[in-house]
Amino acid sequence: MQKAVVVTWYNEKKNNLEDLNNLLKEGWKVVSQSSMSGAGGRNDVVSLVILEK
C-alpha cells in the first residue's frame, strides 16, 4: 500500500512534519520525495513524499 503526503513548512509554528513523523513511527517507509513549487510564499517549503507500508 502506498500513500502520498504533501509536507508543508511555513515556519516552526505552522507545518505538518509531525504528521509525517507519526507515519514513519507507524512503520511507513519513504519510497520517494520531490520538491514542489507554487506554495505562494518566499520561505515556504513544499515536498511530495510517497510512503509505502
C-alpha positions in Angstrom: 0.0 0.0 0.0 1.3 3.5 -0.8 0.3 6.9 0.5 1.2 10.4 -0.8 1.8 13.1 1.7 2.4 16.8 0.9 4.7 18.1 3.5 4.4 21.8 4.1 6.8 24.0 6.1 5.8 27.7 6.6 7.6 28.3 9.8 8.3 26.4 13.1 4.8 27.0 14.3 2.9 26.1 11.1 4.0 22.9 9.5 2.9 19.3 9.3 6.2 17.5 9.9 4.6 15.8 13.0 2.1 14.1 10.7 4.9 12.6 8.6 7.0 11.6 11.6 4.0 9.8 13.1 3.5 7.8 9.9 7.2 6.9 9.9 6.8 5.7 13.6 3.9 3.6 12.5 6.2 1.7 10.1 5.7 3.6 6.8 8.9 3.9 4.7 9.8 6.7 2.3 9.8 5.5 -1.3 10.4 8.8 -3.0 10.5 12.5 -2.3 10.3 15.5 -4.6 10.1 19.2 -4.1 7.1 21.2 -5.3 6.7 24.8 -6.1 3.8 27.3 -6.1 3.2 27.5 -2.3 2.8 31.2 -2.6 5.4 32.4 -0.2 9.1 33.0 -0.5 10.0 31.0 2.6 7.5 28.2 2.1 8.8 24.7 1.5 6.5 22.1 0.0 7.5 18.5 -0.7 5.7 15.5 -2.1 6.6 12.3 -0.1 5.5 8.9 -1.3 5.3 6.4 1.6 4.9 2.6 1.5 3.8 0.1 4.1 
